Amino acid sequence: MLHFSDGVNLDTSGPLRAVHLADGWYVLGAGMSIPVASKEEAEETIRQMTEKKGDKPE
C-alpha cells in the first residue's frame, strides 16, 4: 500500500490493473504503481508486462 500526504492510498497488491484517479491513469499491482497517459496506454502496459512474464493476458 502506498500512502501519500494528500490522503491518497494506492493498493499495489494483487494482479496488474488499470485505475483512473483524479490526477490520471495508473497501472497498479504486483507491488508497482506506474503512471500512464491514458486507459489505452494502461492496457498496453499490462499486456506487455504480462507477456514478458510468460503469462497469458486476461
DSSP file (Angstrom, degrees, kcal/mol; ACC not computed):
  #  RESIDUE AA STRUCTURE BP1 BP2  ACC     N-H-->O    O-->H-N    N-H-->O    O-->H-N    TCO  KAPPA ALPHA  PHI   PSI    X-CA   Y-CA   Z-CA
    1    1 A M              0   0    0      0, 0.0     2,-0.5     0, 0.0    10,-0.2   0.000 360.0 360.0 360.0 128.4    0.0    0.0    0.0
    2    2 A L  E     -A   10   0A   0      8,-3.2     8,-2.6     2,-0.0     2,-0.5  -0.874 360.0-161.4 -99.3 132.5    1.4    3.4   -0.9
    3    3 A H  E     -A    9   0A   0     -2,-0.5     2,-0.3     6,-0.2     6,-0.2  -0.962   4.4-163.6-116.8 127.1    0.3    6.3    1.3
    4    4 A F    >   -     0   0    0      4,-2.7     3,-2.0    -2,-0.5    -2,-0.0  -0.782  30.5-117.3-110.2 155.4    0.6    9.9    0.0
    5    5 A S  T 3  S+     0   0    0     -2,-0.3    -1,-0.1     1,-0.3    -2,-0.0   0.706 111.5  64.2 -64.6 -20.4    0.5   13.1    2.1
    6    6 A D  T 3  S-     0   0    0      2,-0.1    -1,-0.3     1,-0.0     3,-0.1   0.380 123.1-101.3 -85.1   6.4   -2.7   14.3    0.3
    7    7 A G  S <  S+     0   0    0     -3,-2.0     2,-0.3     1,-0.3    -2,-0.1   0.374  78.2 137.5  94.4  -5.0   -4.6   11.3    1.8
    8    8 A V        -     0   0    0     -5,-0.0    -4,-2.7     2,-0.0     2,-0.4  -0.602  32.5-168.2 -77.9 134.2   -4.5    9.1   -1.4
    9    9 A N  E     -A    3   0A   0     -2,-0.3     2,-0.5    -6,-0.2    -6,-0.2  -0.991   3.4-161.5-123.4 130.1   -3.7    5.4   -0.7
   10   10 A L  E     -A    2   0A   0     -8,-2.6    -8,-3.2    -2,-0.4     2,-0.9  -0.953  11.1-145.9-116.0 124.1   -2.9    3.1   -3.5
   11   11 A D        +     0   0    0     -2,-0.5    -2,-0.0   -10,-0.2    17,-0.0  -0.783  18.6 178.4 -87.8 108.2   -3.1   -0.7   -3.1
   12   12 A T        +     0   0    0     -2,-0.9    19,-3.3    16,-0.1    20,-0.6   0.342  46.9 103.9 -94.2   6.1   -0.4   -2.1   -5.2
   13   13 A S        +     0   0    0     17,-0.2    -2,-0.0    16,-0.2    15,-0.0  -0.364  63.3  31.9 -80.7 167.6   -1.1   -5.7   -4.2
   14   14 A G  S    S-     0   0    0     15,-0.2    16,-2.8    -2,-0.1    17,-0.2  -0.277 101.9 -21.4  85.1-170.1   -2.8   -8.2   -6.5
   15   15 A P  S    S-     0   0    0      0, 0.0     2,-0.1     0, 0.0    13,-0.1  -0.241  79.0 -83.9 -73.2 162.1   -2.8   -8.5  -10.2
   16   16 A L        +     0   0    0     13,-0.2     2,-0.3    30,-0.1    13,-0.2  -0.411  59.4 165.7 -64.0 138.9   -2.0   -5.7  -12.6
   17   17 A R  E     -B   28   0B   0     11,-2.2    11,-2.7    -2,-0.1     2,-0.4  -0.991  38.4-112.1-154.9 153.9   -4.9   -3.4  -13.3
   18   18 A A  E     -B   27   0B   0     -2,-0.3     2,-0.4     9,-0.2     9,-0.2  -0.760  35.0-176.2 -89.5 132.5   -5.8    0.0  -14.8
   19   19 A V  E     -B   26   0B   0      7,-2.8     7,-2.4    -2,-0.4     2,-0.6  -0.997  16.5-150.0-133.4 132.6   -7.0    2.6  -12.4
   20   20 A H  E     +B   25   0B   0     -2,-0.4     5,-0.2     5,-0.2     2,-0.2  -0.909  23.4 174.5-104.0 120.6   -8.2    6.1  -13.1
   21   21 A L  E >   -B   24   0B   0      3,-3.1     3,-1.8    -2,-0.6    -2,-0.0  -0.618  49.7 -89.3-114.1 175.9   -7.6    8.6  -10.2
   22   22 A A  T 3  S+     0   0    0      1,-0.3     3,-0.1    -2,-0.2    -2,-0.0   0.807 127.3  44.1 -57.4 -31.4   -8.2   12.3  -10.0
   23   23 A D  T 3  S-     0   0    0      1,-0.3     2,-0.3     0, 0.0    -1,-0.3   0.322 124.5 -77.8-100.8   9.3   -4.7   13.0  -11.4
   24   24 A G  E <   -B   21   0B   0     -3,-1.8    -3,-3.1    11,-0.0    -1,-0.3  -0.839  64.0 -32.2 135.5-168.7   -4.7   10.5  -14.2
   25   25 A W  E     -BC  20  36B   0     11,-0.8    11,-2.4    -2,-0.3     2,-0.3  -0.640  48.2-178.8 -93.9 146.5   -4.3    6.8  -15.1
   26   26 A Y  E     -BC  19  35B   0     -7,-2.4    -7,-2.8    -2,-0.3     2,-0.6  -0.978  27.5-135.4-139.1 151.6   -2.1    4.2  -13.3
   27   27 A V  E     -BC  18  34B   0      7,-2.6     7,-2.6    -2,-0.3     2,-0.3  -0.966  35.1-175.7-102.0 120.6   -1.2    0.6  -13.7
   28   28 A L  E     +BC  17  33B   0    -11,-2.7   -11,-2.2    -2,-0.6     5,-0.2  -0.885  27.7  70.4-117.8 148.8   -1.4   -0.9  -10.2
   29   29 A G  E >   + C   0  32B   0      3,-1.8     3,-2.0    -2,-0.3   -16,-0.2  -0.525  61.8  60.9 132.4 165.4   -0.5   -4.3   -9.0
   30   30 A A  T 3  S-     0   0    0    -16,-2.8   -17,-0.2     1,-0.3     3,-0.1   0.802 129.4 -58.3  54.1  32.3    2.4   -6.7   -8.4
   31   31 A G  T 3  S+     0   0    0    -19,-3.3     2,-0.3     1,-0.3    -1,-0.3   0.610 114.9 112.1  78.2  12.5    3.8   -4.2   -5.9
   32   32 A M  E <   -C   29   0B   0     -3,-2.0    -3,-1.8   -20,-0.6     2,-0.4  -0.841  49.3-164.3-122.6 155.7    4.0   -1.4   -8.5
   33   33 A S  E     -C   28   0B   0     -2,-0.3    -5,-0.2    -5,-0.2   -21,-0.0  -0.949  17.8-179.8-133.9 114.1    2.4    1.9   -9.3
   34   34 A I  E     -C   27   0B   0     -7,-2.6    -7,-2.6    -2,-0.4     2,-0.2  -0.954  19.9-141.0-121.2 114.5    3.1    3.1  -12.9
   35   35 A P  E     -C   26   0B   0      0, 0.0     2,-0.3     0, 0.0    -9,-0.2  -0.539  26.5-180.0 -72.6 138.5    1.6    6.4  -14.1
   36   36 A V  E     -C   25   0B   0    -11,-2.4   -11,-0.8    -2,-0.2     3,-0.1  -0.897  35.0-121.5-135.1 165.1    0.4    6.3  -17.7
   37   37 A A  S    S-     0   0    0     -2,-0.3     2,-0.3   -13,-0.1     3,-0.1   0.732  84.2  -1.8 -82.1 -23.5   -1.2    8.8  -20.1
   38   38 A S  S  > S-     0   0    0      1,-0.1     4,-2.0   -14,-0.1     5,-0.1  -0.954  72.1 -97.2-158.2 171.1   -4.4    7.0  -20.9
   39   39 A K  H  > S+     0   0    0     -2,-0.3     4,-2.6     2,-0.2     5,-0.2   0.898 122.9  53.9 -62.7 -40.4   -6.6    3.9  -20.4
   40   40 A E  H  > S+     0   0    0      1,-0.2     4,-2.3     2,-0.2    -1,-0.2   0.903 108.3  48.2 -62.4 -41.8   -5.2    2.6  -23.7
   41   41 A E  H  > S+     0   0    0      2,-0.2     4,-2.6     1,-0.2    -1,-0.2   0.879 110.5  52.7 -66.0 -36.9   -1.6    3.0  -22.5
   42   42 A A  H  X S+     0   0    0     -4,-2.0     4,-2.5     2,-0.2    -2,-0.2   0.938 110.3  47.1 -62.3 -46.6   -2.5    1.3  -19.2
   43   43 A E  H  X S+     0   0    0     -4,-2.6     4,-2.3     1,-0.2    -2,-0.2   0.898 113.5  48.3 -63.1 -40.9   -4.0   -1.7  -21.1
   44   44 A E  H  X S+     0   0    0     -4,-2.3     4,-2.7     2,-0.2    -1,-0.2   0.897 110.5  51.5 -66.5 -40.6   -0.9   -1.9  -23.4
   45   45 A T  H  X S+     0   0    0     -4,-2.6     4,-2.6     2,-0.2     5,-0.2   0.924 111.0  47.8 -61.2 -45.2    1.4   -1.7  -20.4
   46   46 A I  H  X S+     0   0    0     -4,-2.5     4,-2.5     2,-0.2     5,-0.2   0.922 112.0  50.2 -61.9 -44.1   -0.4   -4.5  -18.7
   47   47 A R  H  X S+     0   0    0     -4,-2.3     4,-2.4     1,-0.2    -2,-0.2   0.936 113.2  45.3 -60.2 -47.4   -0.3   -6.6  -21.9
   48   48 A Q  H  X S+     0   0    0     -4,-2.7     4,-2.1     1,-0.2    -2,-0.2   0.913 114.6  47.4 -64.4 -43.2    3.4   -6.1  -22.4
   49   49 A M  H  X S+     0   0    0     -4,-2.6     4,-1.3    -5,-0.2    -1,-0.2   0.875 112.5  49.7 -67.4 -36.5    4.3   -6.8  -18.8
   50   50 A T  H  X>S+     0   0    0     -4,-2.5     5,-1.7    -5,-0.2     4,-0.6   0.908 110.6  49.6 -68.2 -42.5    2.1   -9.9  -18.7
   51   51 A E  H ><5S+     0   0    0     -4,-2.4     3,-1.0     1,-0.2    -2,-0.2   0.883 106.9  55.4 -64.1 -39.0    3.7  -11.2  -22.0
   52   52 A K  H 3<5S+     0   0    0     -4,-2.1    -1,-0.2     1,-0.3    -2,-0.2   0.841 105.2  52.9 -63.6 -33.2    7.2  -10.6  -20.6
   53   53 A K  H 3<5S-     0   0    0     -4,-1.3    -1,-0.3    -5,-0.1    -2,-0.2   0.645 116.4-117.0 -75.7 -14.0    6.4  -12.8  -17.5
   54   54 A G  T <<5S+     0   0    0     -3,-1.0     2,-0.2    -4,-0.6    -3,-0.2   0.520  73.2 129.3  88.6   5.9    5.3  -15.5  -19.9
   55   55 A D      < -     0   0    0     -5,-1.7    -1,-0.3     1,-0.0    -2,-0.1  -0.547  64.2-110.2 -89.0 158.3    1.7  -15.4  -18.6
   56   56 A K        -     0   0    0     -2,-0.2    -1,-0.0    -3,-0.1    -5,-0.0  -0.731  37.5-110.8 -84.4 136.8   -1.3  -15.2  -20.9
   57   57 A P              0   0    0      0, 0.0    -1,-0.1     0, 0.0   -10,-0.1  -0.344 360.0 360.0 -63.2 149.0   -3.1  -11.8  -20.7
   58   58 A E              0   0    0     -3,-0.0    -2,-0.0    -2,-0.0   -11,-0.0   0.464 360.0 360.0 -83.3 360.0   -6.6  -12.0  -19.1
